[in-house]
Structures are given as structure tokens and as C-alpha cells.
Amino acid sequence: MKNIAKSFLQLPAILVLVVLRFIRPFLRVEICVVAYHRLGHLALEPELFLSLRDVKSCQVDSKWFPKQIYVWNFGPKRAQANNFLASRWKSRLFAPPSWLIGVLQNTGDKFSKLRLKSVQLSIYGPENGLDFSAPRLALLDEEKRNGNMQLEEFGINPDIPIVCLVNRDGNHYKSRGEIEREDYSLLNFDISIFDLTVRSLVQRGYQVVRMGAGSEKPFNLALSGYFDYAVSKNRSEFLDVYLASLCKFAVSTQTGPDALCLAFRKPVCYIDTVRFSQMFLGTKLACWSPVEIYQSGERLSLREISSGEIGWIKDLADFKRMNIDVVRSSPETIDRYVRGFVECLENGLAISNDDLALIAKANEILSVGLGDKGRMKFGNIAASLNPVFLRENSSWFLA
């Protein structure tokens, strides 16, 4: 039946595309297809696009034509990583039904001269709209009041600073019937490594909310001020978004919810980064510390990592292929890194001259090592390596 329906729609689609092709000198229509099945992409792809578009709109442009229209595809509701987030974007953007956009795209694939241009969206972006604009993703006042009521029902006080704890857990994909390769264990963490960190944050007066999708291993920590929201019956797609908008900052092992925090311009402390190529190196909102990387038994410096193939690894199978091992931080070390990050935030981002010099040196090494390819993907390196990490490891890491 679907194929029959599509065949009937193809003729009207051809007519629409012919008209759009004819008026292209005056009006250009482009399609933005979001990676809607991934939370981080659903949060950041539209956010970065809108931020950069608004920055560019402030620049003087003497041309009246062609005018530009962007048509957004957020996919079918059943496949969206967060239905509430998708609906929030749809209220801001021109987003016809995804099946309709699909018909236009399929028809364009058959008749290449009529094909509409697809915009290449990114969660990184070389022009870094995150640091130079306010969030385009916003909640209504009524939604904020509702969010506060739901948090209070859970025992969270919205007037006390909240930290989002984001931990990648392979159970999320297992619960969806997806099988992760064995090498994805490089990205997954046992939540218990954050025991000391949670206690330190609570002692400093923060509420720590462990984020997740409901399939994660429980973290049963009997501590006032800690909330295992990820496995709670109170969890909802709306609260996922609201907590990201409300938190002071996030501590993360790099997975979906931290990108949602970035969309709301919340700083993120990244722990034990494995894939440098997937780090948010282009925004000052990110503070990160890497794993120790060994190749054939030799520990590698930042210069050795960034100037070669290792710095661009995306496929985790390459770690085994290249005879690479990684050593993760201990719970005590993670606690030190997070405490250093928090002290910096609480001091108004004041950093000592010695720490600034180390961060500048690290970013210069990264920029030179990643080269033009890095500048195309990230722009200028703006993220900071964790100052505590650099103090303790600069003798070999920055060699």
C-alpha cells in the first residue's frame, strides 16, 4: 500500500520540483534532514544551524534575491530520540510531515536536475555558534513551571544548583534490540566510578542528577542530594530537556544528554575522552581530560596523537587494528578533575597564568596536529583541557 501511495504522489512531486526549479533564481528551497534518532544530534544540529544563520544575518548583504527557505525533516515520531525535543524544534522551524519530504527527496533522486539541495548539518561546526549566541532552543514559562513541579515531586529542589551526571551505558542499546560491538566497551563506563565525585559535589552544595534513558544499571547511592533519575518512574522526555536547561553544568563520559546541555549553553566537564575526533573542541563550554593512550606499549603524547591517524579515529575497531590500548582514570583521579573544574567555575572562570599557559600550549599542539582538516571540522580550538589533568601530566602529555 505504501508503494502504491508513493507512486500516486510522484507526479505531484515532479510538478512541485519543476516549479521550484523554475523559480530558483528568486527562491531557493533546501532540505535539512536531522539525525533525529540520536539525542545529541537532535539537540545540536538545529541549534548550531540557527545560531550560525542568525550571526550571518547580521552581516550586510546587498542582494535581494534569491530568498532562502529551509525545509526541516525530523523523521517519524516513533524514531525520534526525544519526541518533546522534536516538537519544540517543529514549533520554531518549517517542518512538513517527514513522509512528504521523503517523497520529494526520492523523486529528486530519480530526476537529478530537479533534486533539492540538502544542507549538511553538524554537531561541531567550524564557526562555533555556541560561544557567540544565546540558545535558540527555549522552553515556555508554563513548561518551566510544570518542570519545577515535577522536580519537586521527585524531591529535587529547583532552587538549589543541579549537576547533570551523564554516563554512557551499553544497556541503552541492548534495551532497543541493538547489538554493540565488543570494542564499544571503550566508551562505556560503570557508573560506580563516580561515587567519590558525586559525594564531593553534594558536599559542595550541589544536587546531582544522574541522566539516562531508563535502561541503565542503577546507581544505588544512599546520599541526600543525589538522584538516580535515569531509572526513576518520574523520568520523562520533557524532564530530560528541562533538566539540561536548568542545570549549572554537566559531568559526562560523552553521550547524548551532554550535547543537550551544550545546546542550552551549559558547561560540560568531559571525563576520559577516547576519540579525540568526536570531542567538542570548537567550544569553550567544553573542558576535557583524555584517557592515556598507548601504542605498542608506548604512551603517546598529545603531539603524537593529534598529528597522526590516531587523532582522527572514529571506528573503534581501529584501536585494535593499530595495537592501541587505553588506560582510564581512577575514581580518585576523576574526583580531582571534577573538583578542579568546579573550582574554576565557582571562581568566575578565573584561571592562573600557569594554567592558562598550559592550556594555550595544548591547544596550539592540537591545532597544528589536526591541521586544516581540524580547522574545517572544529574551527579554532576553544575547548580547554582540564587544568588539573595538565598540571599532573604536562611533562609527558605536552612533550
C-alpha positions as CSV (number, residue, x, y, z in Angstrom):
1,M,0.0,0.0,0.0
2,K,2.8,2.4,0.8
3,N,4.4,1.8,-2.6
4,I,1.1,2.4,-4.3
5,A,0.6,5.6,-2.4
6,K,4.1,6.8,-3.2
7,S,3.6,6.1,-6.9
8,F,0.4,8.3,-6.9
9,L,2.3,11.1,-5.1
10,Q,5.3,11.1,-7.6
11,L,3.5,13.1,-10.3
12,P,2.5,15.9,-7.9
13,A,6.0,15.8,-6.5
14,I,7.5,16.2,-10.0
15,L,5.3,19.2,-10.7
16,V,6.3,20.8,-7.4
17,L,10.0,20.3,-8.1
18,V,9.6,21.7,-11.6
19,V,8.1,24.9,-10.2
20,L,10.8,25.2,-7.6
21,R,13.5,24.6,-10.3
22,F,11.9,27.4,-12.5
23,I,11.8,30.0,-9.6
24,R,15.2,29.1,-8.2
25,P,16.8,32.5,-9.2
26,F,14.3,34.1,-6.9
27,L,13.5,31.5,-4.3
28,R,15.7,28.6,-3.2
29,V,14.4,25.7,-1.1
30,E,16.9,23.5,0.7
31,I,16.2,20.4,2.9
32,C,17.6,20.0,6.4
33,V,17.5,16.3,7.5
34,V,18.3,15.9,11.2
35,A,19.8,12.8,12.6
36,Y,16.7,12.6,14.7
37,H,17.4,9.1,16.1
38,R,20.3,10.4,18.2
39,L,19.6,12.8,21.1
40,G,22.8,14.8,20.7
41,H,22.2,15.4,17.0
42,L,18.6,16.2,17.5
43,A,19.6,18.8,20.1
44,L,22.6,20.4,18.4
45,E,22.2,20.2,14.6
46,P,19.2,22.7,14.5
47,E,20.8,24.7,17.4
48,L,24.1,25.3,15.6
49,F,22.4,25.9,12.2
50,L,20.1,28.6,13.7
51,S,22.9,30.2,15.7
52,L,25.2,30.5,12.7
53,R,22.4,31.7,10.4
54,D,21.4,34.5,12.9
55,V,25.1,35.5,13.2
56,K,25.4,35.7,9.4
57,S,22.1,37.6,9.0
58,C,23.7,40.5,10.9
59,Q,26.3,40.9,8.2
60,V,25.5,43.3,5.4
61,D,24.2,41.6,2.3
62,S,23.2,43.8,-0.7
63,K,21.5,41.0,-2.6
64,W,17.7,40.9,-2.6
65,F,17.4,37.6,-4.3
66,P,17.4,34.7,-4.2
67,K,15.4,34.3,-0.9
68,Q,16.1,31.2,1.0
69,I,13.6,28.7,2.6
70,Y,14.8,25.8,4.7
71,V,12.5,22.7,5.0
72,W,13.2,20.5,8.0
73,N,12.8,16.8,8.4
74,F,12.7,15.5,12.0
75,G,11.6,12.0,11.0
76,P,8.7,9.8,12.1
77,K,7.7,10.2,15.8
78,R,8.5,6.6,16.5
79,A,12.1,7.0,15.5
80,Q,12.8,10.3,17.3
81,A,15.3,10.2,20.2
82,N,13.1,12.6,22.1
83,N,9.6,13.5,21.0
84,F,9.3,16.6,23.1
85,L,12.5,18.0,21.8
86,A,11.5,17.3,18.2
87,S,8.1,19.0,18.8
88,R,9.9,22.0,20.3
89,W,12.0,22.4,17.2
90,K,9.0,21.9,14.9
91,S,7.3,24.9,16.7
92,R,10.3,27.0,15.6
93,L,11.0,25.7,12.1
94,F,9.2,24.9,8.9
95,A,8.8,21.1,9.2
96,P,6.2,19.4,7.0
97,P,5.4,15.7,7.6
98,S,8.6,13.6,7.1
99,W,6.9,11.3,4.6
100,L,6.1,14.3,2.3
101,I,9.8,15.4,2.4
102,G,10.8,11.8,1.7
103,V,8.6,11.8,-1.4
104,L,10.3,15.0,-2.7
105,Q,13.8,13.6,-2.0
106,N,13.0,10.2,-3.6
107,T,11.6,12.0,-6.7
108,G,14.6,14.2,-6.8
109,D,16.9,11.2,-6.7
110,K,15.2,9.9,-9.8
111,F,15.3,13.2,-11.6
112,S,18.7,14.7,-10.6
113,K,18.1,18.1,-12.3
114,L,15.1,18.6,-10.1
115,R,16.8,17.5,-6.9
116,L,16.6,19.9,-3.9
117,K,19.9,20.7,-2.2
118,S,20.4,19.1,1.2
119,V,22.1,21.1,3.9
120,Q,25.0,19.4,5.6
121,L,24.2,19.7,9.4
122,S,26.8,19.2,12.1
123,I,27.1,19.0,15.9
124,Y,30.5,20.6,15.8
125,G,30.7,23.4,13.2
126,P,33.9,25.4,12.3
127,E,32.2,28.8,13.1
128,N,31.2,27.8,16.6
129,G,27.8,29.4,17.0
130,L,27.6,28.1,20.6
131,D,30.1,30.6,22.0
132,F,28.7,33.7,20.2
133,S,25.0,33.4,20.6
134,A,22.1,32.8,23.0
135,P,20.3,29.5,22.9
136,R,17.7,29.1,20.2
137,L,16.3,26.1,22.0
138,A,13.9,27.6,24.6
139,L,11.1,26.5,26.9
140,L,7.9,28.3,27.6
141,D,7.2,29.8,31.0
142,E,4.4,27.4,31.5
143,E,6.7,24.5,30.7
144,K,9.2,25.8,33.2
145,R,6.6,25.9,36.0
146,N,5.5,22.4,35.1
147,G,9.1,21.3,35.2
148,N,9.6,22.7,38.6
149,M,6.5,21.0,39.9
150,Q,7.7,17.6,38.5
151,L,11.1,18.0,40.0
152,E,9.7,18.8,43.4
153,E,7.6,15.7,43.3
154,F,10.8,13.8,42.7
155,G,12.5,15.5,45.7
156,I,14.7,17.8,43.6
157,N,14.7,21.5,44.7
158,P,14.9,23.6,41.5
159,D,16.3,26.5,43.6
160,I,19.4,24.5,44.6
161,P,22.1,24.2,41.9
162,I,21.8,21.0,39.8
163,V,24.6,19.0,38.2
164,C,23.7,16.5,35.4
165,L,25.8,13.4,35.6
166,V,25.9,11.7,32.1
167,N,27.4,8.2,31.9
168,R,27.5,6.1,28.7
169,D,26.0,2.7,29.4
170,G,25.8,0.0,26.7
171,N,22.5,-1.2,28.2
172,H,20.7,1.6,26.4
173,Y,21.2,0.0,23.0
174,K,20.6,-3.5,24.3
175,S,17.2,-2.4,25.5
176,R,16.3,-1.3,21.9
177,G,17.4,-4.6,20.5
178,E,20.6,-3.2,19.0
179,I,23.9,-5.0,19.5
180,E,27.0,-3.0,20.2
181,R,30.3,-4.4,19.0
182,E,32.7,-5.5,21.7
183,D,35.0,-2.6,21.1
184,Y,32.3,-0.2,22.3
185,S,33.4,-1.1,25.8
186,L,36.0,1.6,25.2
187,L,33.2,4.1,25.5
188,N,31.0,2.5,28.2
189,F,31.6,3.2,31.9
190,D,30.4,1.6,35.2
191,I,28.5,4.4,36.9
192,S,30.1,3.5,40.2
193,I,33.4,5.2,39.2
194,F,31.6,8.5,40.0
195,D,30.9,7.6,43.7
196,L,33.6,9.9,45.0
197,T,32.7,12.6,42.5
198,V,29.0,12.6,43.5
199,R,29.9,12.8,47.2
200,S,32.2,15.8,46.6
201,L,29.6,17.7,44.6
202,V,26.9,17.1,47.1
203,Q,29.3,18.3,49.9
204,R,29.8,21.5,47.9
205,G,26.1,22.1,47.9
206,Y,25.0,20.7,44.5
207,Q,22.2,18.3,43.7
208,V,23.5,15.6,41.4
209,V,21.0,14.1,38.9
210,R,22.1,11.0,37.0
211,M,20.7,11.3,33.5
212,G,19.8,8.4,31.2
213,A,17.0,6.7,29.2
214,G,15.8,4.2,31.8
215,S,17.7,1.1,30.8
216,E,20.9,1.9,32.7
217,K,22.4,0.0,35.5
218,P,21.0,1.5,38.8
219,F,23.4,3.5,40.9
220,N,22.1,3.0,44.4
221,L,23.8,5.6,46.4
222,A,22.1,6.4,49.6
223,L,23.0,10.1,49.7
224,S,20.8,13.1,50.3
225,G,21.2,15.3,47.3
226,Y,21.8,12.5,44.8
227,F,19.0,11.4,42.5
228,D,19.1,8.3,40.2
229,Y,16.7,10.0,37.8
230,A,17.7,7.7,34.9
231,V,15.9,4.7,36.3
232,S,13.1,6.6,38.1
233,K,9.4,6.3,37.2
234,N,9.5,10.2,37.2
235,R,11.7,10.2,34.2
236,S,10.2,11.7,31.0
237,E,11.4,13.1,27.7
238,F,10.2,16.5,28.8
239,L,12.2,16.4,32.1
240,D,15.3,15.2,30.2
241,V,15.2,18.5,28.3
242,Y,14.2,20.6,31.3
243,L,17.0,19.3,33.5
244,A,19.5,20.1,30.8
245,S,18.1,23.7,30.6
246,L,18.2,24.1,34.3
247,C,21.5,22.6,35.4
248,K,24.6,24.6,36.3
249,F,26.8,22.2,34.4
250,A,27.3,18.6,33.5
251,V,29.9,15.9,34.1
252,S,29.9,13.5,31.2
253,T,31.6,10.5,29.6
254,Q,30.4,11.9,26.2
255,T,27.0,10.8,25.1
256,G,23.6,12.4,24.1
257,P,22.5,14.3,27.1
258,D,25.7,16.4,27.4
259,A,25.1,17.7,23.8
260,L,21.6,18.8,25.0
261,C,23.3,20.7,27.9
262,L,25.6,22.4,25.4
263,A,22.6,23.4,23.3
264,F,21.4,25.3,26.4
265,R,24.9,26.8,26.8
266,K,25.8,24.8,29.9
267,P,29.4,24.0,30.6
268,V,30.4,20.3,30.4
269,C,33.3,18.6,32.2
270,Y,34.2,15.6,29.9
271,I,36.0,12.7,31.6
272,D,38.3,10.2,29.9
273,T,37.8,11.1,26.3
274,V,38.8,8.2,24.0
275,R,38.1,9.6,20.5
276,F,39.6,13.0,20.0
277,S,37.8,13.4,16.7
278,Q,34.4,13.3,18.4
279,M,35.2,15.8,21.1
280,F,33.6,19.3,21.1
281,L,36.9,21.0,20.6
282,G,35.4,24.1,19.0
283,T,33.5,25.5,22.0
284,K,34.8,27.0,25.2
285,L,31.8,25.3,27.0
286,A,33.8,22.0,26.9
287,C,36.5,21.1,29.4
288,W,38.0,17.7,28.9
289,S,40.6,15.2,30.0
290,P,41.7,12.2,27.9
291,V,42.5,8.6,28.6
292,E,46.1,7.6,28.5
293,I,46.7,6.1,25.0
294,Y,49.4,3.5,24.5
295,Q,50.5,2.1,21.1
296,S,52.7,-1.0,21.1
297,G,53.3,-0.4,24.8
298,E,54.5,3.2,24.4
299,R,52.5,6.1,26.0
300,L,51.7,8.7,23.4
301,S,51.9,12.5,23.8
302,L,49.2,14.9,22.6
303,R,51.5,15.8,19.7
304,E,51.9,12.2,18.6
305,I,48.1,11.6,18.9
306,S,46.9,14.7,17.1
307,S,49.4,14.7,14.2
308,G,48.7,11.2,13.1
309,E,45.9,8.8,12.3
310,I,45.0,8.2,16.0
311,G,43.7,11.7,16.4
312,W,41.0,11.0,13.8
313,I,39.9,7.6,14.8
314,K,36.1,7.2,14.7
315,D,35.7,3.5,14.2
316,L,36.6,1.9,17.5
317,A,37.8,-1.2,15.7
318,D,40.8,0.9,14.6
319,F,42.1,0.8,18.2
320,K,42.7,-2.9,17.9
321,R,43.9,-2.7,14.4
322,M,46.6,-0.2,15.4
323,N,47.6,-2.1,18.5
324,I,46.3,0.7,20.8
325,D,45.4,0.3,24.5
326,V,43.8,2.9,26.7
327,V,44.1,3.4,30.5
328,R,41.2,5.1,32.3
329,S,41.3,7.4,35.3
330,S,40.7,6.0,38.8
331,P,37.7,7.2,40.7
332,E,40.0,9.3,42.9
333,T,41.5,11.0,39.8
334,I,38.1,11.7,38.3
335,D,37.1,13.3,41.5
336,R,40.2,15.6,41.4
337,Y,39.5,16.6,37.8
338,V,35.9,17.5,38.5
339,R,36.7,19.4,41.6
340,G,39.3,21.4,39.7
341,F,36.6,22.2,37.0
342,V,34.1,23.2,39.6
343,E,36.6,25.5,41.4
344,C,37.3,27.2,38.1
345,L,33.5,27.8,37.5
346,E,32.9,29.0,41.0
347,N,35.8,31.5,40.7
348,G,34.2,33.0,37.7
349,L,36.3,31.1,35.2
350,A,39.4,32.7,36.8
351,I,42.4,30.5,35.8
352,S,46.0,31.1,37.0
353,N,48.6,32.3,34.5
354,D,50.4,29.0,34.7
355,D,47.3,27.0,33.9
356,L,46.4,29.4,31.1
357,A,49.9,28.8,29.6
358,L,49.5,25.0,29.7
359,I,46.0,25.2,28.1
360,A,47.3,27.5,25.4
361,K,50.2,25.2,24.7
362,A,47.9,22.2,24.5
363,N,45.5,23.9,22.1
364,E,48.4,25.0,19.9
365,I,49.7,21.5,19.7
366,L,46.1,20.3,18.8
367,S,45.6,23.0,16.2
368,V,48.9,22.2,14.5
369,G,48.4,18.5,14.7
370,L,44.9,18.4,13.4
371,G,45.8,20.9,10.7
372,D,43.4,22.1,8.0
373,K,41.1,19.1,8.5
374,G,40.7,20.1,12.1
375,R,40.0,23.7,11.3
376,M,37.3,22.7,8.8
377,K,35.6,20.5,11.4
378,F,36.1,22.4,14.7
379,G,37.3,25.9,13.7
380,N,39.6,27.4,16.2
381,I,40.3,25.1,19.2
382,A,38.4,26.7,22.1
383,A,37.8,23.8,24.5
384,S,40.1,23.6,27.5
385,L,42.0,20.6,28.7
386,N,41.2,20.1,32.4
387,P,43.8,22.3,34.3
388,V,44.2,19.6,37.0
389,F,45.0,17.0,34.3
390,L,47.5,19.3,32.7
391,R,49.2,20.1,36.0
392,E,49.6,16.4,36.7
393,N,50.5,15.2,33.2
394,S,52.1,18.1,31.2
395,S,55.6,16.7,31.5
396,W,54.8,13.8,29.1
397,F,51.5,14.8,27.6
398,L,52.7,18.1,26.2
399,A,56.2,16.9,25.3
